[in-house]
Protein backbone atom coordinates (compact mmCIF):
# COMPACT_ATOMS: atom_id res chain seq x y z
CA UNK A 1 0.00 0.00 0.00
CA UNK A 2 1.36 3.40 -0.95
CA UNK A 3 1.57 5.99 1.84
CA UNK A 4 1.61 9.05 -0.41
CA UNK A 5 -1.82 8.72 -2.04
CA UNK A 6 -3.52 11.61 -0.23
CA UNK A 7 -0.50 13.80 -0.93
CA UNK A 8 -1.38 13.43 -4.62
CA UNK A 9 -4.66 15.24 -4.15
CA UNK A 10 -3.37 18.29 -6.03
CA UNK A 11 -4.01 17.48 -9.69
CA UNK A 12 -7.42 15.83 -9.22
CA UNK A 13 -8.56 18.61 -6.89
CA UNK A 14 -7.47 21.33 -9.33
CA UNK A 15 -9.21 19.53 -12.22
CA UNK A 16 -12.46 19.10 -10.31
CA UNK A 17 -12.36 22.72 -9.14
CA UNK A 18 -11.63 24.02 -12.65
CA UNK A 19 -14.37 21.81 -14.14
CA UNK A 20 -16.78 23.65 -11.84
CA UNK A 21 -15.35 27.05 -12.88
CA UNK A 22 -14.36 27.73 -9.29
CA UNK A 23 -11.34 29.71 -8.20
CA UNK A 24 -9.34 28.60 -5.19
CA UNK A 25 -11.02 31.46 -3.34
CA UNK A 26 -14.45 30.27 -4.45
CA UNK A 27 -13.85 26.72 -3.29
CA UNK A 28 -12.32 27.93 -0.04
CA UNK A 29 -15.40 30.07 0.58
CA UNK A 30 -17.71 27.09 -0.03
CA UNK A 31 -15.62 25.03 2.39
CA UNK A 32 -15.08 27.76 4.99
CA UNK A 33 -11.34 27.19 4.87
CA UNK A 34 -8.43 29.47 4.04
CA UNK A 35 -7.73 29.89 0.29
CA UNK A 36 -4.01 29.43 0.91
CA UNK A 37 -4.80 25.94 2.22
CA UNK A 38 -6.46 25.05 -1.10
CA UNK A 39 -3.29 26.23 -2.83
CA UNK A 40 -1.12 24.10 -0.54
CA UNK A 41 -3.30 21.06 -1.27
CA UNK A 42 -3.25 21.63 -5.02
CA UNK A 43 0.53 21.96 -4.95
CA UNK A 44 0.86 18.77 -2.87
CA UNK A 45 2.51 20.66 -0.06
CA UNK A 46 -0.08 19.56 2.52
CA UNK A 47 -2.16 16.45 3.03
CA UNK A 48 -5.69 16.94 4.34
CA UNK A 49 -7.23 15.21 7.31
CA UNK A 50 -10.02 12.81 6.45
CA UNK A 51 -12.57 15.27 7.81
CA UNK A 52 -11.20 17.92 5.42
CA UNK A 53 -11.62 15.54 2.47
CA UNK A 54 -15.33 15.38 3.33
CA UNK A 55 -15.54 19.17 3.63
CA UNK A 56 -13.81 19.72 0.28
CA UNK A 57 -15.95 17.10 -1.43
CA UNK A 58 -19.05 18.81 -0.06
CA UNK A 59 -17.75 22.15 -1.34
CA UNK A 60 -17.33 20.57 -4.78
CA UNK A 61 -20.83 19.11 -4.57
CA UNK A 62 -19.61 15.53 -4.78
CA UNK A 63 -19.27 12.56 -2.43
CA UNK A 64 -15.97 12.04 -0.64
CA UNK A 65 -15.75 8.67 -2.38
CA UNK A 66 -15.82 10.46 -5.75
CA UNK A 67 -12.92 12.66 -4.68
CA UNK A 68 -10.98 9.61 -3.50
CA UNK A 69 -11.80 7.85 -6.78
CA UNK A 70 -10.41 10.84 -8.71
CA UNK A 71 -7.18 10.53 -6.71
CA UNK A 72 -6.97 6.80 -7.41
CA UNK A 73 -7.60 7.31 -11.13
CA UNK A 74 -4.87 9.94 -11.27
CA UNK A 75 -2.37 7.54 -9.74
C-alpha positions, -999 to +999 in steps of 0.1 A: +000+000+000+014+034-009+016+060+018+016+090-004-018+087-020-035+116-002-005+138-009-014+134-046-047+152-042-034+183-060-040+175-097-074+158-092-086+186-069-075+213-093-092+195-122-125+191-103-124+227-091-116+240-127-144+218-141-168+237-118-153+270-129-144+277-093-113+297-082-093+286-052-110+315-033-145+303-044-139+267-033-123+279+000-154+301+006-177+271+000-156+250+024-151+278+050-113+272+049-084+295+040-077+299+003-040+294+009-048+259+022-065+251-011-033+262-028-011+241-005-033+211-013-033+216-050+005+220-049+009+188-029+025+207-001-001+196+025-022+164+030-057+169+043-072+152+073-100+128+065-126+153+078-112+179+054-116+155+025-153+154+033-155+192+036-138+197+003-159+171-014-191+188-001-177+222-013-173+206-048-208+191-046-196+155-048-193+126-024-160+120-006-158+087-024-158+105-058-129+127-047-110+096-035-118+079-068-104+108-087-072+105-067-070+068-074-076+073-111-049+099-113-024+075-097 
